[in-house]
Amino acid sequence: MGNRDVEGESAESNEAELGVLALALAEANAELSRLREGAFAQSEFLRNVIDTVPGFVCVKAENGRFVLANKAMAVAYGTTTDDIVGKSDFDFNPDHAEVQKFVEDDRDVIANRRAKYIPAEKFTTREGVERWIQTTKVPLFERDGSCLHLLAVALDITERRKLEIDLFTAQKLQAVGQLAGGIAHDFNNALTVILGACESLQPSLIGLPDEIQDDCRMIARSAQHAARLTSELLAFSRKAPLRKVVVDLHQTIASAASMLARTIDRSIKIETNFFNEPSYALVDESSVQSALLNLGLNARDAMPGGGVIRVSTTSLFLTEADCRESGFDLPPGLYHEISVIDSGCGMDEVTKARVFEPFFTTKAQGQGTGLGLSSVYGTVRSHGGNVRVYSDPGHGSVFKIYLPAQGKPKPAEPETQSAPEPPRESTTLRVLLVDDEPLVRRQTRRTLERYGHLVTEATDGAHALALVDYESFDVVILDMVMPRLGGDLAFERIRILAPRARVIIASGFSPEGKVDVLLRKGAAAFLQKPYRENELIAALVASR
């Protein structure tokens, strides 16, 4: 075989090997392309996953710079996912103290190589909007075991935190209300004695020096002022007895606005804007008017240089979702919304959180008791409604009252016959006085005996039942809150043992509206502590 033949065969062999190599390279390149396409598809899939997560997801390097961030994180910082990479929280968050706390937590996770859970922390967006987040930070380990990055996942809990604060505030106000009701009850007992003693002293002071008579009058005036304060405490604690009737709230509001206009400076303008239809509600009209006046006076104090108070109404239906999401603590149904809006100085978050607390006030010492808005809260809640406040410093305040709507009242039926003559009574009444406070019993007994009545004392409900079972009485003056047996249970038994006896309910407050229940069941009258002599005698007359 010649050299030419050998060289030909060698060339053919090399060409074949090159062909095989080329084919292998082509197949390898195709496989590499497939791998690249797969990796790209996988990367896109993972990007789609983290961008779909409703919370914030990001990866940070140990120097605090973002390596990865999802769309929610970028939107919160007012940028894009590409722009956020390579930058830090300092580039987007205007609250540097807040960012410094983020940095400390990041360093702790990477240095100690352990996850960290932060249940609630403030997160400020680039626009300065404050949100609250719940964050978990986890260290990310390299193949060699080093830790150079961390993964952070955060959920926006702003609305949940707001609801939790509302719930905590409601629970706190309920607890304070229980305390306020108890204090008012004891104060009213003491004031009943003080006012009664002052009135008993008046006849014996005639002819004595004017200074002595003035001292007695000052004691009486101070006691009356204290009685007004306890009345506001009772309104807050929802223990004040209510006389509810169906009224058109528009008329009630118009009357309150008219009274307010006569008592505030003319530099403040009052405007009303009512919903077209009548707004019927079952309310104690005087209590609702008092609440509106308190809101108006609070608005006046927020506008020392003058301004505008706007009172408007509308109606809305609250669904179960509305009540749950808004934290209204109300059952679903139709409500009337009363808005009282002022153009005053507004309130910060700290003031708003405490605005309904009794004795909390931002006024100078001696210029307010701090009971006005707390009594508004108590009045509205006692009517099955709620009240919310919206305010920012320098932008005025909005108080929104929600009261359950009521159907139109039925017209009163005309009387077909004249009312019967009230029964005539002898001058002397046999009175059973039931109260656990010895000084209240003593003072009330002395007053009744001066009017010629025969008085027997009972220290509590159980003692009263024993006396009623043994003797007969024309009138029973029955306290509500007593040890052993309260006034409500004693009333039920007295009605059985002595059906002819007229029962007058006397109380410093009405536990859960029990006074109203007893009046519907046949109690002859209600005597609000602290009562004065003329009120005590008037209750006897009214019980006929």
VEXDREN-2710 file (C-alpha; in Angstrom, 1 decimal):
% VEXDREN-2710
k/r/px/py/pz
1/MET/0.0/0.0/0.0
2/GLY/1.5/3.4/-1.0
3/ASN/2.0/6.4/1.2
4/ARG/-0.8/8.2/-0.7
5/ASP/-3.3/5.5/0.4
6/VAL/-2.2/5.7/4.0
7/GLU/-2.5/9.5/4.0
8/GLY/-6.0/9.2/2.5
9/GLU/-7.1/6.8/5.1
10/SER/-5.7/9.0/7.9
11/ALA/-7.5/12.1/6.6
12/GLU/-10.7/10.2/6.3
13/SER/-10.3/9.0/9.9
14/ASN/-9.6/12.5/11.2
15/GLU/-12.6/13.8/9.3
16/ALA/-14.8/11.1/10.9
17/GLU/-13.4/11.9/14.4
18/LEU/-14.0/15.6/13.8
19/GLY/-17.5/14.7/12.7
20/VAL/-18.2/12.7/15.8
21/LEU/-16.7/15.5/17.9
22/ALA/-18.8/18.1/16.2
23/LEU/-21.8/16.0/16.7
24/ALA/-21.0/15.5/20.4
25/LEU/-20.3/19.2/20.7
26/ALA/-23.7/20.0/19.1
27/GLU/-25.4/17.6/21.4
28/ALA/-23.6/19.0/24.4
29/ASN/-24.5/22.6/23.3
30/ALA/-28.2/21.5/22.9
31/GLU/-28.1/20.0/26.4
32/LEU/-26.5/23.1/27.8
33/SER/-29.2/25.2/26.1
34/ARG/-31.8/23.0/27.6
35/LEU/-30.2/23.3/31.0
36/ARG/-30.0/27.1/30.7
37/GLU/-33.6/27.3/29.6
38/GLY/-34.6/25.1/32.5
39/ALA/-32.6/27.2/35.0
40/PHE/-34.1/30.3/33.5
41/ALA/-37.6/28.9/33.7
42/GLN/-37.0/27.8/37.3
43/SER/-35.7/31.2/38.1
44/GLU/-38.8/32.9/36.6
45/PHE/-41.0/30.4/38.5
46/LEU/-39.3/31.3/41.8
47/ARG/-39.6/35.0/41.0
48/ASN/-43.3/34.6/40.3
49/VAL/-43.7/32.7/43.6
50/ILE/-42.1/35.4/45.8
51/ASP/-43.8/38.2/44.0
52/THR/-47.2/36.5/44.6
53/VAL/-46.5/36.4/48.4
54/PRO/-48.7/39.1/50.0
55/GLY/-46.1/39.9/52.6
56/PHE/-42.6/41.3/52.3
57/VAL/-39.8/38.8/51.2
58/CYS/-36.2/39.8/50.9
59/VAL/-32.6/38.5/51.1
60/LYS/-29.9/40.7/52.6
61/ALA/-26.1/40.4/52.6
62/GLU/-24.2/40.8/55.9
63/ASN/-23.5/44.4/54.9
64/GLY/-27.2/45.1/55.0
65/ARG/-27.7/45.5/51.2
66/PHE/-30.5/43.8/49.4
67/VAL/-29.7/40.8/47.3
68/LEU/-33.3/40.0/46.4
69/ALA/-36.7/41.5/47.2
70/ASN/-40.2/40.7/46.1
71/LYS/-42.7/43.1/44.5
72/ALA/-44.6/43.8/47.8
73/MET/-41.4/45.0/49.4
74/ALA/-40.5/47.2/46.4
75/VAL/-44.0/48.7/46.3
76/ALA/-43.8/49.6/50.0
77/TYR/-40.5/51.4/49.4
78/GLY/-41.8/53.1/46.3
79/THR/-39.4/51.5/43.8
80/THR/-38.9/48.4/41.7
81/THR/-37.4/45.0/42.5
82/ASP/-34.4/45.7/40.2
83/ASP/-33.8/49.1/41.8
84/ILE/-33.9/47.8/45.3
85/VAL/-31.1/45.2/44.8
86/GLY/-27.7/46.5/46.0
87/LYS/-29.2/49.2/48.2
88/SER/-30.1/49.1/51.9
89/ASP/-33.1/50.2/54.1
90/PHE/-31.4/53.5/54.7
91/ASP/-31.9/54.4/51.0
92/PHE/-35.7/54.1/51.3
93/ASN/-36.9/54.4/54.9
94/PRO/-37.0/58.0/56.2
95/ASP/-37.0/56.8/59.9
96/HIS/-33.3/56.1/60.5
97/ALA/-33.8/55.0/64.1
98/GLU/-36.2/52.4/62.8
99/VAL/-33.7/51.2/60.2
100/GLN/-30.9/51.0/62.8
101/LYS/-33.1/48.5/64.7
102/PHE/-33.5/46.4/61.5
103/VAL/-29.7/46.4/61.1
104/GLU/-29.1/45.3/64.7
105/ASP/-31.6/42.4/64.2
106/ASP/-29.9/41.4/60.9
107/ARG/-26.5/41.3/62.5
108/ASP/-27.8/39.3/65.4
109/VAL/-29.2/36.7/63.0
110/ILE/-26.1/36.3/60.9
111/ALA/-23.5/36.5/63.8
112/ASN/-25.4/34.0/66.0
113/ARG/-26.5/31.9/63.1
114/ARG/-30.1/31.5/64.4
115/ALA/-33.5/32.6/63.4
116/LYS/-35.3/35.6/65.1
117/TYR/-39.0/36.3/65.4
118/ILE/-40.2/39.9/65.9
119/PRO/-43.9/39.8/66.7
120/ALA/-44.6/43.5/66.0
121/GLU/-42.4/46.4/64.7
122/LYS/-43.0/49.6/62.9
123/PHE/-42.2/49.9/59.2
124/THR/-42.2/53.3/57.5
125/THR/-42.6/53.6/53.8
126/ARG/-40.8/56.1/51.6
127/GLU/-43.9/58.4/51.7
128/GLY/-43.7/58.3/55.5
129/VAL/-46.7/56.0/56.0
130/GLU/-46.4/54.0/59.2
131/ARG/-47.2/50.3/59.0
132/TRP/-46.8/47.5/61.5
133/ILE/-45.2/44.2/60.5
134/GLN/-44.6/40.8/62.0
135/THR/-41.2/39.5/60.9
136/THR/-39.2/36.3/60.8
137/LYS/-35.5/36.4/59.9
138/VAL/-33.6/33.2/59.1
139/PRO/-29.8/32.8/58.4
140/LEU/-28.9/31.4/55.0
141/PHE/-25.9/29.0/55.0
142/GLU/-23.3/28.5/52.2
143/ARG/-22.0/25.0/51.1
144/ASP/-19.0/25.5/53.2
145/GLY/-21.1/26.3/56.3
146/SER/-20.5/30.0/56.4
147/CYS/-23.4/32.4/56.9
148/LEU/-23.2/35.6/54.7
149/HIS/-27.0/36.2/54.0
150/LEU/-30.3/36.1/55.7
151/LEU/-33.9/35.7/54.5
152/ALA/-36.6/38.0/56.0
153/VAL/-40.3/37.4/55.6
154/ALA/-42.8/39.9/57.0
155/LEU/-46.6/40.1/57.2
156/ASP/-48.4/43.5/57.3
157/ILE/-50.4/43.4/60.6
158/THR/-51.4/47.1/60.6
159/GLU/-55.2/46.4/60.5
160/ARG/-55.0/43.6/63.0
161/ARG/-53.0/45.7/65.4
162/LYS/-55.6/48.5/65.1
163/LEU/-58.3/46.0/66.0
164/GLU/-56.3/44.7/68.9
165/ILE/-55.8/48.2/70.2
166/ASP/-59.5/48.9/69.8
167/LEU/-60.3/45.7/71.7
168/PHE/-57.8/46.6/74.5
169/THR/-59.2/50.1/74.8
170/ALA/-62.8/48.8/75.0
171/GLN/-61.8/46.3/77.7
172/LYS/-59.9/48.9/79.6
173/LEU/-62.9/51.3/79.4
174/GLN/-65.2/48.5/80.6
175/ALA/-62.9/47.8/83.6
176/VAL/-62.7/51.5/84.4
177/GLY/-66.4/51.8/84.0
178/GLN/-67.0/49.1/86.6
179/LEU/-64.7/51.0/89.0
180/ALA/-66.4/54.3/88.2
181/GLY/-69.8/52.8/88.9
182/GLY/-68.7/51.5/92.3
183/ILE/-67.2/54.8/93.2
184/ALA/-70.2/56.7/92.1
185/HIS/-72.5/54.4/94.2
186/ASP/-70.5/55.0/97.4
187/PHE/-70.3/58.8/96.7
188/ASN/-74.0/59.0/96.1
189/ASN/-74.7/57.4/99.5
190/ALA/-72.4/59.9/101.2
191/LEU/-73.9/62.8/99.3
192/THR/-77.4/61.7/100.2
193/VAL/-76.5/62.1/103.9
194/ILE/-74.6/65.4/103.4
195/LEU/-77.5/67.0/101.4
196/GLY/-80.1/65.7/103.7
197/ALA/-78.2/66.9/106.8
198/CYS/-77.8/70.4/105.3
199/GLU/-81.5/70.7/104.6
200/SER/-82.3/69.4/108.1
201/LEU/-80.0/72.1/109.6
202/GLN/-81.6/75.0/107.7
203/PRO/-84.5/75.7/110.1
204/SER/-82.3/75.6/113.2
205/LEU/-79.8/78.1/111.6
206/ILE/-82.4/80.9/111.5
207/GLY/-81.1/83.7/113.7
208/LEU/-77.6/82.5/113.8
209/PRO/-74.7/84.6/112.4
210/ASP/-74.7/84.8/108.6
211/GLU/-71.2/83.1/108.4
212/ILE/-72.7/79.9/109.9
213/GLN/-75.6/80.0/107.4
214/ASP/-73.2/80.6/104.6
215/ASP/-71.1/77.6/105.7
216/CYS/-74.1/75.4/105.5
217/ARG/-75.1/76.7/102.1
218/MET/-71.5/76.2/100.8
219/ILE/-71.5/72.6/102.0
220/ALA/-74.8/72.0/100.1
221/ARG/-73.6/73.7/96.9
222/SER/-70.4/71.6/97.0
223/ALA/-72.4/68.4/97.5
224/GLN/-74.6/69.3/94.6
225/HIS/-71.5/69.9/92.4
226/ALA/-70.1/66.5/93.5
227/ALA/-73.5/64.9/92.6
228/ARG/-73.2/66.3/89.1
229/LEU/-69.7/64.7/88.8
230/THR/-71.0/61.4/89.9
231/SER/-73.8/61.7/87.4
232/GLU/-71.2/61.9/84.7
233/LEU/-69.3/59.0/86.1
234/LEU/-72.5/57.0/86.0
235/ALA/-73.1/57.9/82.4
236/PHE/-69.6/56.7/81.5
237/SER/-70.1/53.4/83.5
238/ARG/-73.5/52.9/81.8
239/LYS/-75.2/52.7/85.2
240/ALA/-77.4/55.7/84.9
241/PRO/-81.1/54.9/84.6
242/LEU/-82.5/55.7/81.1
243/ARG/-86.0/56.5/80.0
244/LYS/-86.0/55.4/76.4
245/VAL/-88.6/56.5/73.8
246/VAL/-88.6/56.4/70.0
247/VAL/-87.7/59.9/68.7
248/ASP/-86.5/61.4/65.5
249/LEU/-82.8/62.1/66.1
250/HIS/-82.9/65.0/63.7
251/GLN/-85.2/66.9/66.1
252/THR/-83.0/65.9/69.1
253/ILE/-79.8/67.1/67.3
254/ALA/-81.5/70.3/66.2
255/SER/-82.5/71.0/69.8
256/ALA/-79.0/70.3/71.1
257/ALA/-77.4/72.5/68.3
258/SER/-79.8/75.3/69.3
259/MET/-78.7/75.1/72.9
260/LEU/-75.1/74.9/72.0
261/ALA/-75.4/78.0/69.8
262/ARG/-76.7/80.0/72.8
263/THR/-73.7/78.9/75.0
264/ILE/-70.6/79.2/72.8
265/ASP/-68.8/82.2/71.3
266/ARG/-70.3/83.6/68.1
267/SER/-66.9/83.2/66.4
268/ILE/-67.8/79.5/66.1
269/LYS/-70.4/78.7/63.4
270/ILE/-72.6/75.6/63.8
271/GLU/-73.8/73.9/60.6
272/THR/-76.2/70.9/60.3
273/ASN/-76.7/68.6/57.4
274/PHE/-79.3/65.9/57.9
275/PHE/-80.1/62.8/56.0
276/ASN/-83.4/63.2/54.0
277/GLU/-85.4/60.7/55.9
278/PRO/-86.4/60.8/59.6
279/SER/-83.9/59.1/61.8
280/TYR/-85.9/57.2/64.4
281/ALA/-84.1/55.6/67.3
282/LEU/-85.0/54.3/70.8
283/VAL/-83.1/56.7/73.1
284/ASP/-83.2/58.6/76.3
285/GLU/-83.5/62.0/74.6
286/SER/-82.0/64.0/77.4
287/SER/-78.9/61.7/77.7
288/VAL/-78.3/61.9/73.9
289/GLN/-78.7/65.7/73.9
290/SER/-76.2/65.9/76.8
291/ALA/-73.7/63.7/74.8
292/LEU/-74.1/66.0/71.8
293/LEU/-73.6/69.1/73.9
294/ASN/-70.4/67.6/75.4
295/LEU/-69.1/66.9/72.0
296/GLY/-69.9/70.5/71.0
297/LEU/-68.2/72.0/74.0
298/ASN/-65.2/69.8/73.4
299/ALA/-65.1/71.1/69.8
300/ARG/-65.4/74.6/71.1
301/ASP/-62.4/74.2/73.4
302/ALA/-60.4/72.9/70.4
303/MET/-61.1/76.2/68.5
304/PRO/-60.1/79.1/70.7
305/GLY/-59.8/81.3/67.7
306/GLY/-63.1/80.4/66.2
307/GLY/-64.1/77.9/63.5
308/VAL/-66.9/75.6/62.4
309/ILE/-68.7/72.8/64.0
310/ARG/-70.6/70.6/61.5
311/VAL/-73.2/68.0/62.6
312/SER/-74.4/65.6/59.9
313/THR/-76.4/62.4/59.9
314/THR/-76.7/59.4/57.6
315/SER/-77.9/55.9/57.8
316/LEU/-76.0/52.7/56.9
317/PHE/-76.4/49.0/57.2
318/LEU/-73.6/47.1/58.9
319/THR/-73.1/43.6/57.7
320/GLU/-71.3/40.9/59.8
321/ALA/-68.2/41.5/57.8
322/ASP/-68.4/45.3/58.4
323/CYS/-68.7/44.8/62.1
324/ARG/-65.8/42.2/62.2
325/GLU/-63.4/44.2/60.0
326/SER/-64.1/47.6/61.5
327/GLY/-64.0/46.5/65.2
328/PHE/-67.3/48.2/65.9
329/ASP/-68.3/45.7/68.5
330/LEU/-71.9/45.9/67.3
331/PRO/-74.4/43.4/65.9
332/PRO/-75.2/43.7/62.2
333/GLY/-78.1/45.9/61.3
334/LEU/-79.3/49.4/60.3
335/TYR/-77.7/52.2/62.2
336/HIS/-77.9/56.0/62.2
337/GLU/-74.5/57.7/62.0
338/ILE/-74.1/61.1/63.7
339/SER/-70.9/63.0/62.8
340/VAL/-69.7/65.9/64.9
341/ILE/-66.8/67.6/63.0
342/ASP/-64.7/70.6/64.1
343/SER/-62.0/72.6/62.4
344/GLY/-59.8/72.8/65.6
345/CYS/-56.3/71.8/66.6
346/GLY/-56.9/68.0/66.3
347/MET/-55.3/65.3/68.4
348/ASP/-52.2/63.1/68.2
349/GLU/-52.3/59.3/68.6
350/VAL/-51.6/59.3/72.3
351/THR/-54.5/61.7/73.0
352/LYS/-56.9/59.7/70.7
353/ALA/-56.1/56.5/72.6
354/ARG/-57.1/58.0/75.9
355/VAL/-59.8/60.5/74.9
356/PHE/-62.7/58.5/76.4
357/GLU/-61.0/57.8/79.7
358/PRO/-62.6/59.4/82.7
359/PHE/-60.6/62.3/84.2
360/PHE/-58.2/62.4/81.2
361/THR/-58.0/65.9/79.9
362/THR/-55.6/68.1/77.9
363/LYS/-57.0/71.3/79.4
364/ALA/-55.2/73.4/81.9
365/GLN/-55.8/72.5/85.6
366/GLY/-59.1/73.8/86.8
367/GLN/-60.6/74.1/83.3
368/GLY/-62.1/70.7/82.9
369/THR/-63.0/67.6/84.8
370/GLY/-62.1/65.1/82.1
371/LEU/-65.6/63.5/82.3
372/GLY/-67.3/65.1/79.3
373/LEU/-66.2/62.7/76.6
374/SER/-66.2/59.7/78.9
375/SER/-69.9/60.3/79.6
376/VAL/-70.4/60.5/75.8
377/TYR/-68.9/57.1/75.4
378/GLY/-71.0/55.6/78.3
379/THR/-74.2/57.1/77.0
380/VAL/-73.7/55.8/73.4
381/ARG/-72.7/52.4/74.6
382/SER/-75.7/52.2/77.0
383/HIS/-77.9/52.7/73.9
384/GLY/-76.4/49.7/72.1
385/GLY/-74.2/51.9/69.9
386/ASN/-70.6/52.9/69.5
387/VAL/-68.5/56.0/69.0
388/ARG/-65.3/56.4/67.1
389/VAL/-62.9/59.4/66.8
390/TYR/-60.7/60.4/63.8
391/SER/-58.2/63.2/64.2
392/ASP/-54.7/64.4/63.2
393/PRO/-52.8/67.3/64.7
394/GLY/-53.7/70.6/62.9
395/HIS/-56.6/69.0/61.0
396/GLY/-59.5/69.0/63.4
397/SER/-61.5/66.0/64.8
398/VAL/-64.4/63.9/63.7
399/PHE/-66.5/62.0/66.3
400/LYS/-68.9/59.5/64.7
401/ILE/-71.8/58.1/66.8
402/TYR/-73.6/54.9/65.7
403/LEU/-77.0/54.3/67.2
404/PRO/-79.4/51.4/66.3
405/ALA/-82.2/52.5/63.9
406/GLN/-85.8/52.0/65.0
407/GLY/-89.0/51.9/63.1
408/LYS/-91.5/54.7/63.1
409/PRO/-93.4/54.9/66.4
410/LYS/-97.0/54.0/66.4
411/PRO/-99.4/56.9/67.0
412/ALA/-100.8/57.0/70.5
413/GLU/-104.3/55.6/70.9
414/PRO/-106.9/58.2/72.0
415/GLU/-108.1/57.7/75.5
416/THR/-111.7/56.4/75.6
417/GLN/-112.3/57.2/79.2
418/SER/-111.0/59.4/81.9
419/ALA/-108.3/58.1/84.2
420/PRO/-109.5/56.9/87.6
421/GLU/-109.1/59.0/90.7
422/PRO/-105.9/58.2/92.6
423/PRO/-106.6/56.4/95.9
424/ARG/-106.7/58.7/98.8
425/GLU/-104.3/58.1/101.6
426/SER/-104.1/58.8/105.3
427/THR/-101.6/61.5/106.4
428/THR/-99.4/58.9/108.0
429/LEU/-97.7/56.2/105.9
430/ARG/-96.1/53.1/107.2
431/VAL/-92.7/53.0/105.4
432/LEU/-90.2/50.2/105.2
433/LEU/-86.8/51.8/104.5
434/VAL/-84.3/49.2/103.1
435/ASP/-80.7/50.3/102.8
436/ASP/-77.3/48.8/103.9
437/GLU/-75.8/52.2/104.7
438/PRO/-76.6/53.2/108.3
439/LEU/-76.1/56.9/107.7
440/VAL/-78.4/56.9/104.7
441/ARG/-81.1/55.1/106.7
442/ARG/-80.7/57.5/109.6
443/GLN/-80.9/60.7/107.5
444/THR/-83.9/59.4/105.4
445/ARG/-85.7/58.2/108.5
446/ARG/-85.4/61.6/110.2
447/THR/-86.8/63.4/107.1
448/LEU/-89.7/61.0/106.7
449/GLU/-90.6/61.3/110.4
450/ARG/-90.6/65.1/110.2
451/TYR/-93.5/64.6/107.7
452/GLY/-95.3/62.4/110.2
453/HIS/-94.6/59.0/108.6
454/LEU/-93.9/55.8/110.6
455/VAL/-90.5/54.3/109.5
456/THR/-89.1/50.8/110.0
457/GLU/-85.5/50.1/108.9
458/ALA/-84.1/47.0/107.2
459/THR/-80.4/46.5/106.7
460/ASP/-80.7/44.5/103.4
461/GLY/-83.1/42.6/101.2
462/ALA/-83.2/39.5/103.4
463/HIS/-84.0/41.5/106.5
464/ALA/-86.7/43.4/104.5
465/LEU/-88.4/40.1/103.5
466/ALA/-88.6/39.0/107.2
467/LEU/-90.2/42.3/108.2
468/VAL/-92.7/42.3/105.3
469/ASP/-93.7/38.8/106.2
470/TYR/-94.4/39.9/109.8
471/GLU/-95.8/43.4/109.3
472/SER/-97.7/45.3/106.7
473/PHE/-96.4/48.5/105.0
474/ASP/-97.9/51.1/102.7
475/VAL/-94.5/52.0/101.0
476/VAL/-91.2/50.2/100.7
477/ILE/-88.2/52.3/99.8
478/LEU/-85.8/49.8/98.4
479/ASP/-82.1/50.2/97.7
480/MET/-80.7/48.3/94.7
481/VAL/-77.2/47.3/95.7
482/MET/-77.0/45.5/99.0
483/PRO/-75.2/42.5/100.5
484/ARG/-76.9/39.1/101.0
485/LEU/-79.9/39.9/98.8
486/GLY/-80.0/42.7/96.3
487/GLY/-82.9/45.0/95.6
488/ASP/-84.0/43.3/92.3
489/LEU/-84.5/39.9/94.0
490/ALA/-86.0/41.4/97.1
491/PHE/-88.5/43.3/94.9
492/GLU/-89.8/40.1/93.3
493/ARG/-90.4/38.5/96.8
494/ILE/-92.0/41.7/98.2
495/ARG/-94.5/41.8/95.3
496/ILE/-95.6/38.3/96.4
497/LEU/-95.6/38.8/100.1
498/ALA/-97.1/42.3/100.1
499/PRO/-98.9/43.0/96.8
500/ARG/-100.5/46.2/98.1
501/ALA/-97.3/47.8/99.2
502/ARG/-95.9/50.4/96.8
503/VAL/-92.2/49.9/96.1
504/ILE/-89.9/52.9/95.4
505/ILE/-86.6/52.0/94.0
506/ALA/-83.8/54.1/95.4
507/SER/-80.3/53.8/94.0
508/GLY/-77.1/55.6/93.1
509/PHE/-76.9/53.7/89.9
510/SER/-78.8/51.1/87.8
511/PRO/-76.8/47.9/87.4
512/GLU/-77.3/46.8/83.8
513/GLY/-80.5/48.7/83.5
514/LYS/-82.3/46.8/86.3
515/VAL/-84.2/49.9/87.5
516/ASP/-85.9/50.1/84.1
517/VAL/-86.9/46.4/84.4
518/LEU/-88.3/46.8/87.8
519/LEU/-90.3/49.9/86.8
520/ARG/-91.8/47.9/84.0
521/LYS/-92.7/45.1/86.4
522/GLY/-94.6/47.5/88.7
523/ALA/-92.2/49.5/90.9
524/ALA/-94.1/52.7/91.8
525/ALA/-91.3/55.2/91.4
526/PHE/-87.5/55.7/91.1
527/LEU/-85.5/57.8/93.6
528/GLN/-82.1/58.8/92.3
529/LYS/-79.4/59.1/94.9
530/PRO/-78.3/61.5/96.1
531/TYR/-81.8/62.7/96.7
532/ARG/-82.9/65.9/98.5
533/GLU/-85.8/66.3/100.9
534/ASN/-88.3/67.5/98.2
535/GLU/-87.3/64.7/95.9
536/LEU/-87.9/62.1/98.6
537/ILE/-91.4/63.5/99.4
538/ALA/-92.2/63.8/95.7
539/ALA/-91.3/60.1/95.2
540/LEU/-93.9/59.3/97.9
541/VAL/-96.5/61.3/96.1
542/ALA/-95.6/59.9/92.7
543/SER/-95.9/56.3/94.0
544/ARG/-99.7/56.7/94.6
END
